[in-house]
Amino acid sequence: MENQRHRIKKWLVVLFLSAIDLQCRGDAFIIAPTPTGPEAETFVPFFLQQVRLTSMRYQQVYDASVFSNVPPECIYVTTLTFFQGFSQKGSTLLTITNMEINLSTTQRAADNLSTNFAENVGADETIVFGPARHDFNDVISDRFQILLDRPFRYIPATGNLLLDVRIFNGAGPVAMNLPRLEAFNSSTDESSRVWATNVMALVADGADTTGLDTVMQFSAVPSLLIYTTGTNNTPTDYIVIDWPSQPSVFRLQQSAKLGSSAIWQTVTNATAPRYFFPLESAGSSAFYRLVWEEGQPVQPATVPITPGTTQELLHVN
């Protein structure tokens, strides 16, 4: 019964996020793998200290079919969320002092990962988190969210999605509530994994059909909205530029020219979701874009509002 209540609670969270998503016409939240087959629990990769391990290389594949309902404009993975195990008692606060997460598009299918880690990695491999410290804290909810340092562009039609985790230093005390991560273990689901208990290993020493229960946030390419004078309660004779405030990583840049002669400069006093300036100070011409700067970490969104990534241009003249 406790297991069933836990699953219902989790689905209510996902449905709530989806309802917000539909209302805001913003991000898509996809749960993978599809909750079929026996529900399971696991300590790895993030709670490896609970089984007296200190380092790990972990790969998990998600079949592209899971993402068939992602809107075509939502092409960037921006957050990953995992769930506490159904038998866990109480809240968890654990720290991984140094870990890295990579994402890539792989041609390897679920239940067909190679034990040679390199053979699973796609050509578009991207470091999306770290190497850095991360605190796993579910005091407020039963979820562990990881906000990515940089987005990953994923097109399901080109292959499956590979999660590649490196725990360089996972040493720490054993938590009294023995926290676990929720997973599903089925040879017919859309996920499987391989791992090694040494982060430097080239070959996995373990493999099974288990997949961590994961919610992935997909974000769209952002749009800049520009208008002038007396609309939306703005002062008269002003140029106004609006853009999404979440994720918080985007910086507004401007240039007087395009092409090889462009000199892009960050508008230092511009803060999402709005920047405005007097029309008489605008000059004869300007181009604007949004940029997700290298290494700029995302901040939590209170509600999912349309975000995206890189170089959406608007011309002002």
C-alpha positions in Angstrom: 0.0 0.0 0.0 2.8 2.4 0.9 4.4 1.6 -2.5 1.2 2.4 -4.3 0.7 5.7 -2.4 4.2 6.7 -3.3 3.7 6.0 -7.0 0.4 8.0 -7.0 2.1 10.9 -5.3 4.9 10.9 -7.8 2.4 10.9 -10.8 0.4 13.8 -9.2 3.7 15.8 -9.1 4.3 15.1 -12.8 0.7 15.8 -13.8 0.9 19.1 -11.9 4.0 20.1 -13.7 2.4 19.1 -17.0 -0.7 21.2 -16.2 1.5 24.2 -15.5 3.4 23.5 -18.8 0.2 23.5 -20.8 -1.0 26.6 -19.2 2.3 28.5 -19.7 3.0 26.9 -23.1 6.5 26.4 -21.8 8.7 23.5 -20.9 7.9 19.8 -21.3 8.5 17.3 -18.4 9.0 13.7 -19.5 9.2 10.8 -17.1 11.4 7.9 -18.2 11.4 5.0 -18.3 7.7 4.5 -18.5 6.6 3.1 -15.1 6.1 -0.5 -16.1 7.4 -3.7 -14.6 8.6 -4.2 -11.1 9.4 -1.1 -9.1 12.9 -1.3 -7.7 15.4 0.7 -5.6 19.1 1.3 -6.0 21.9 3.1 -4.2 23.9 3.9 -7.4 25.1 6.1 -8.7 24.4 9.0 -6.4 24.1 7.2 -3.0 27.1 4.9 -3.5 28.5 5.8 0.0 25.6 3.8 1.5 27.3 0.7 0.2 30.8 1.8 1.1 31.9 2.9 -2.4 33.7 6.2 -3.1 33.9 6.4 -6.9 31.8 5.2 -9.9 31.3 5.4 -13.7 27.6 4.9 -14.5 25.8 4.9 -17.8 22.0 4.7 -18.4 20.3 4.7 -21.8 16.7 6.0 -22.4 15.0 4.8 -25.5 14.0 7.6 -27.9 10.4 6.4 -28.0 9.9 7.8 -24.5 10.3 11.3 -25.9 7.9 11.0 -28.8 5.4 13.4 -27.2 8.0 16.2 -26.6 6.9 19.3 -28.6 9.3 19.8 -31.5 10.4 23.3 -30.2 11.5 21.8 -26.9 14.9 20.5 -27.9 17.1 21.3 -24.9 17.5 19.1 -21.8 17.9 21.6 -18.9 17.2 19.7 -15.6 17.2 16.1 -14.4 15.1 14.9 -11.4 15.3 11.6 -9.6 13.0 10.2 -6.9 13.6 8.8 -3.4 13.0 5.1 -3.0 9.5 4.0 -1.8 10.9 2.3 1.3 13.0 5.2 2.4 12.1 6.6 5.8 12.6 10.3 6.5 14.4 13.0 4.5 17.9 12.8 3.0 20.7 15.3 2.9 23.8 13.9 1.2 26.7 15.5 -0.6 28.8 14.3 -3.5 31.9 16.4 -3.3 32.9 15.9 -7.0 30.8 14.6 -9.8 30.3 15.1 -13.5 27.3 14.4 -15.7 27.5 14.0 -19.5 24.7 13.6 -22.0 24.9 12.3 -25.6 22.9 10.7 -28.4 23.7 7.1 -28.7 22.8 4.4 -31.2 22.9 1.8 -28.4 19.5 0.6 -27.4 18.0 -0.2 -24.0 19.2 -3.6 -22.8 22.0 -3.5 -25.4 24.6 -1.2 -23.8 28.2 -2.3 -24.3 30.3 -3.0 -21.2 32.9 -0.9 -23.0 31.9 2.6 -21.9 33.4 4.4 -24.9 31.3 2.3 -27.3 28.1 3.8 -25.8 29.0 7.4 -26.0 27.7 9.5 -28.9 29.6 12.0 -31.0 27.7 14.9 -29.5 28.8 14.2 -25.9 28.4 17.3 -23.7 29.4 17.9 -20.1 26.1 19.3 -18.7 27.1 19.3 -15.0 30.4 19.8 -13.2 32.8 18.5 -12.3 31.4 20.0 -9.1 29.9 19.4 -5.7 26.2 18.6 -5.5 23.9 18.3 -2.5 21.1 15.8 -2.6 18.3 17.2 -0.5 14.7 15.9 -0.4 13.7 17.7 2.9 11.0 19.7 1.0 9.9 17.0 -1.4 10.6 13.4 -2.3 12.6 14.5 -5.4 16.3 15.2 -6.1 16.7 17.8 -8.8 19.9 18.5 -10.7 20.0 21.9 -12.5 22.3 21.6 -15.5 25.2 24.0 -16.0 24.6 24.0 -19.7 21.8 22.6 -22.0 22.0 19.5 -24.1 20.4 19.6 -27.6 18.6 16.3 -28.1 16.6 15.2 -31.1 14.9 11.8 -30.5 14.9 11.0 -34.2 18.7 10.8 -34.2 19.1 8.2 -31.5 18.6 7.3 -27.9 19.7 9.4 -24.9 22.7 8.4 -22.8 23.2 9.6 -19.3 26.8 9.2 -18.2 27.7 9.9 -14.6 31.2 10.1 -13.1 31.5 10.2 -9.3 35.1 11.2 -8.7 34.6 11.5 -4.9 31.5 10.1 -3.3 33.0 9.5 0.1 30.8 10.3 3.1 29.0 9.0 6.1 26.3 6.4 5.8 22.9 8.1 6.4 20.8 6.5 9.1 17.7 6.4 6.9 19.5 4.4 4.2 18.3 6.6 1.3 17.7 4.9 -2.1 16.7 6.0 -5.6 13.6 4.8 -7.3 14.0 2.7 -10.4 12.2 0.2 -12.6 13.6 -3.3 -13.5 12.2 -4.8 -16.6 13.6 -6.3 -19.8 10.7 -4.7 -21.7 11.0 -1.1 -20.5 12.9 1.7 -22.3 16.0 1.9 -20.1 19.0 -0.1 -18.9 22.4 0.6 -17.3 26.1 -0.4 -17.0 28.5 0.7 -14.2 31.9 0.2 -12.7 33.0 0.9 -9.1 36.1 2.8 -10.3 35.5 6.1 -12.1 38.6 5.6 -14.2 37.5 2.1 -15.4 37.2 1.6 -19.2 35.0 -1.5 -18.9 31.9 -2.0 -16.8 31.8 -4.6 -14.1 28.1 -4.6 -13.7 25.0 -4.4 -16.0 21.3 -5.0 -15.7 17.9 -3.9 -17.0 17.2 -1.4 -14.2 16.7 2.2 -15.0 16.6 5.2 -12.6 13.1 6.8 -12.6 13.9 10.2 -14.1 12.0 13.4 -15.0 13.7 15.4 -17.7 12.9 19.0 -18.4 12.9 19.9 -22.1 13.2 23.6 -22.9 12.4 25.5 -26.1 14.5 28.0 -28.0 13.7 31.4 -26.4 11.9 34.2 -28.2 12.6 37.9 -27.9 9.5 40.1 -28.0 10.0 43.8 -28.9 7.5 46.6 -29.0 7.4 50.4 -28.5 5.5 53.2 -26.8 2.6 52.9 -24.4 1.9 49.1 -24.5 1.8 46.8 -21.4 1.9 49.8 -19.1 5.4 50.8 -20.1 6.4 54.5 -20.4 5.7 56.3 -23.7 8.5 56.6 -26.2 10.4 53.6 -25.0 11.7 50.5 -26.7 10.8 47.4 -24.7 12.4 43.9 -25.0 10.9 40.9 -23.2 12.3 37.4 -22.9 11.7 34.4 -20.6 13.1 34.6 -17.1 13.5 30.9 -16.6 16.0 29.3 -16.8 17.8 32.3 -15.4 21.0 31.8 -17.4 20.3 33.8 -20.5 22.1 37.1 -21.1 20.8 39.8 -23.4 23.5 40.9 -25.8 23.5 43.6 -28.5 25.6 44.5 -31.5 25.4 47.3 -34.1 26.3 44.9 -36.9 25.9 41.3 -37.9 28.4 38.8 -39.5 32.2 38.8 -39.1 32.2 42.5 -38.1 29.7 42.0 -35.2 30.8 43.0 -31.7 28.5 41.4 -29.2 28.3 43.0 -25.8 26.3 41.9 -22.8 23.7 44.5 -21.7 24.8 44.6 -18.1 21.8 46.4 -16.7 19.3 44.1 -18.5 17.4 41.6 -16.3 14.8 39.2 -17.5 11.9 39.3 -18.2 12.1 42.9 -19.5 14.6 45.6 -20.6 13.6 49.0 -21.9 15.3 52.2 -22.8 14.4 55.6 -24.3 13.7 55.6 -28.0 15.9 58.7 -28.5 18.9 56.8 -27.1 18.5 53.8 -29.3 20.7 54.9 -32.2 20.1 54.1 -35.9 20.3 50.3 -35.7 20.9 47.4 -33.2 20.7 43.6 -33.1 19.9 41.6 -30.0 20.3 38.0 -29.0 20.1 35.7 -26.0 23.1 33.7 -25.0 23.6 30.9 -22.5 27.1 31.6 -21.4 29.6 28.8 -20.8 29.5 27.4 -17.3 26.6 29.7 -16.2 24.5 27.5 -13.9 20.7 27.5 -14.2 18.7 28.6 -11.1 15.5 27.0 -9.9 12.2 28.0 -11.7 9.2 28.7 -9.5 7.0 27.7 -12.5 8.3 26.4 -15.9 8.2 29.3 -18.2 9.4 29.1 -21.8 13.2 29.0 -21.8 15.7 27.9 -24.5 19.2 28.6 -25.6 21.5 30.6 -27.9 21.2 33.4 -30.4 17.6 34.3 -31.2 18.0 37.6 -33.1 15.8 40.7 -33.3 16.7 43.7 -35.4 15.8 47.2 -34.3 16.0 50.2 -36.7 
